Amino acid sequence: MTERLVIAIDGPSASGKGTLAKRLAAHFGLPHLDTGLLYRAVGWAAFRTGRAPEELAAQLQASELDNPELRGDEAGQWGSKVAANVEVRANLLKLQKEFASKATGAVLDGRDIGTVICPDAPVKLFVTASPESRAERRYQELRGRGVDTIKPRVLAEMAERDRRDSERAAAPLRAAPDAWLLDTSEMDADAAFAAALAFIERKGFRSAGP
Ligand code: DC
């Protein structure tokens, strides 16, 4: 019997990890959890209601993750702020571990999946790209959604979030020592998917589909 396929994907914002995670999940027929949404939902609710983020994290419901406002940059900044809180992280741990232990296997993406949530995942990817190419992607995405912004601001906000996520004491953004590094600076989504798929297939995993 083949090993249960758990794909752990980490990386900074706009590295392409979310798109890659979705495509790999669809290809292998696996459930996917975007763990950034959990932090975004807690940060957003804490900002809106003034309630303690630890408490909100302990009571988080899956239905809260559907809010389209969570996709915006403001929610990203609030998510990054509450993500430095050790109790918030602890209160979101069980949900993520349970998702990762599904019998089907799973794909999870975030900042600490390969290091903390799924240290034993058979496939770990660390997706990066230069700050300039990540900011360019983010800028194009925001413009596409009709958001009025300028590139220097996108770059500055991204640098602030990178710094906070990498320098915090609790589960900072790090590549697991056994993660495969994928630099997508010069790649589009198709090329990143093809590279990741080739790596996973070299490990002996194949899609069960036609
Ligand atoms: O991936 P994202 O941009 O949606 O994540 C939003 C914030 O949540 C990110 O700035 C840091 C935090 N986060 C985290 O600390 N750990 C994770 N596993 C996922 C996200």
Residues whose N, C-alpha, C, O or C-beta is under 5 A from the ligand:
A	BS01	DC	S13 T35 G36 L37 Y39 G76 G79 S80 A83 D109 G110 R111 D112 R161 D165
